[in-house]
């Protein structure tokens, strides 16, 4: 593959737990608890996540879809 000196920008599709927590405005422990406990009555449902080996990742489009479920319109 020929490199013509152009700068290539790569936009990540996934976020780490820390990045996802900042993106959502919630704590890492809230994300972790949601993964461990799953859905519980009277609790915020956890966002979908990916597990690749021991690594936990969050797909940005999944997080956006999850957030839109909390939208309240008047």
N, C-alpha and C positions, 0 to 999 in steps of 0.2 A: 504494500500500500504506500503510495507516494505522499509525503508530507510537504505541503507547499508553504509551510510557515504559518498557516492560519491557526488562530486560537480557537479551540473547541471547548464549549461550555457544556457540562453535563449536569442536568438537573436530577437530583435523586428522586426516586419514586417512593422510597420508604424512609422511615425515621427510626432512630433508636428509641429506647424507652425514655431517656432524658430529653431528647429532641421532641418526642411526641407530647411529653408532659408540658413543655414550654409552649408548644403549638396549641394545645388544648386549654392551657391555663389551669391545669390541675397538678397535683403532686405526683411524683413517681410512685409513692406508696399507695396512692389511690389506684393507679394503673395496676400495680403489682397485686394489690388485694383483689381487684376485679378479676385478674387472671386466675388467682388461686381459688377464690370462692365462687366464681361464676355468677350467674344470676341469682339474686336474693330478693325476697320481698322487702318493700320499702327502701330499696337501695338503687342507686343509679346503675343501670346495666353497663357492663364493661364494653369498651370498643373492640371490634374484631382485631386480631393480631396474627402474625405469622411466626411460626417457630421453625427455625432452620438449625437443626442440631440443638445446641444450648442457647443459640442467639434468638432474641425476641426482636421483631421488627413490626412496625405499623405502616400500612400502606396509606399514603396521604389521601387518596380518593375514598378509602374506607372511613378515615377519620372525618372527612368532610361530610360524608353521607350520615355518619353516626351523629355528628353535631346538628345536622339539619333536622333530625328527629326530635330535638329539644326546642325547636323554633316555635314561638308563640306569636300569633298575629291577631290583632284586634280588628 
